[in-house]
Amino acid sequence: MKRTLQIFLLMLTAGFSGNVYRDAEVRVFLIGDSTMADKPLADNPERGWGQMIPMFFDDRVAVLNYAKNGRSTKSFIDQGLWQSVLDQIKNGDYVFIQFGHNDEKKEDTSRYAEPHTAYKQNLLKFVRESREKGAVPILVTPVDRRKFDDNGKCINTHGDYPAVVKEIARDENVPLIDLQARDETLFDGLGPDGSEKIFLWIPPGKYRLLPEGKQDDTHFTQYGAIQIAALVVSGIRELEVPLKNFLKQDTSMVNVGEGKKIGLDYYFNNEWKKDKDGKERRFHYVWEDTENTGYSQLGDILTQLDAELTELDSAPTENDLSKLGLYIIVDPDTPLESPHPNYIDDKSVEAIVNWVSRGGVLVLFANDSGNCEFANLNRLAEHFGIHFNQDSRNHVGGKNYDDGAFVDFPGSPIFKGVKKIFLKEISTLSISGQAKAELVDKSDVIMASAKFGKGFVFAVGDPWFYNEYMDNRKLPDDFENRIAARNLFAWLLQKAPVSN
């Protein structure tokens, strides 16, 4: 099982970001440094708190994270990042501002900003220009690094910078979240040893990209980023801003994926193409593909359910599968898609069936006739009473998106709060034995599930959650595939075992 992915969330161009969330009732922009920034998803232990905070908001809120590794207030302005945000923000938006880690680096003239002069002036620029556009700026004091005194008390690692943030908040009447004060309470409670789990204290051998492990007292694990995001959320609840009314009241699903690993198949689906530089790269339903064909948006959702992402780029063995709580197979290749396709053979079927029987959760996303290798996929699926019919339903011509719409849903957790979803050119299903229909339309079984031993299987004849149909870059605003994706995987993760 390789751990070699680097997923770059390429949502940092003004036009793209604005269109992605054009339907959002509230938009929250984040500007800051690496402690806030989005990080690669699969097989990477590091997360920024801004990457995890969407899990605390309801579906009316879009979080657009412009924080970048290594940036200070100075470099964020000098590199045009602030201008790209300013060009987008409008009346009613929120702008969260957290800097300090890199402003304090005196040895780097491209980033250093003295706290009482340049740093203060830059923060004032963010605040005042946000307000000129009708947005609400919210200042956040920089989160501490992990450092304790001899008595086990957390030490302020940012000198005068937090005080300057508070001074501006007071003088300019800007909403303030004193994250530093909140993190000190958290870190003091955990102590020097307990706080290691917040930060990147990674033992050797756990991640292939970090074979020697790592001891990093600045950046966060996924667990740590969630804890820091929760501190920010507690601060929002105390502010007199309407944004607090958009926080989830029911947070029971926030940590549903904790301790559970989701493996995405990269072996049966193994498509490559050349990028603009002529380099071969994977695409089509993989975590790192941020284009229309990718699963990067789905990866975001799964991460925000606190699941860990990985991939299997070889035939699944029982040892590989034993490390997973949930395994996704999407659109196995035909010879037209891959010159030498890897078919689901007897050995793989046996390993997968045995794993499900012991408690694993299997997700099968197929495709329409002619665009998926069905013969061997069905040999696997039929063990669970599910058969893909190799047809093609819901042909959508041009922009006639309603030809792919489903609006009549049963009382299933998958469709809670969902009014309309989109699937096009799908294979319908036949079911028998232990399988049951999860969605039926005009007598066609569209989605099905099956209990099998201690495990569970879910199937639909469409890749469904690829980027093109997740963030409304193409679909009209009333389609809610993103909500359905979160619902589906929260439901499945409840059934999935904790990973070894």
Buried (B, 14 or more C-beta within 10 A) or exposed (E): BBBEBEBEBEBBEEEEBBEBBEBBEBBBBBBBBBBBBBBBBBBBBBBBBBBBBBBBBBBEBBBBBBBBBBBBBBBBBBEEBBEBBBEBBEEBBBBBBBBBBBBBBEEBEEBBBBBEEBBBBBBBBBBEBBBEBEBBBBBBBBBBBBBBEEEEEBEBBBEBBBBBBBBBBEEBEBBBBBBBBBBBEBBEEBEBEEBBEBBBBBEEEEBEBBEEEBEBBBBBBBBBBBBBBBBBBBBBEEBEEEBEEBBBEEEEBBBBBBBBBBBBBBBBBBBEEEEEEEEEEBBBBBBBBBEEBBBBBBBBBBBBBBBBBBBBBEBBBEEBBBEBBBBBBBBBBBEEBBEEBBBBEEEBBEBBBBBBEBBBBBBBBBBBBEBBBBEBBBBBBBBBBBBBBBBBBBEBEEEEBEEBBBEEBEEBEBBBEBEBBBBBBBBBBBBEEBBEBBBBBEEBBBBBBBBBBEBBBBBBBBBBBBBBBBBBBBBEEBBBBBBBBBBBBBBBBBBBBEBE
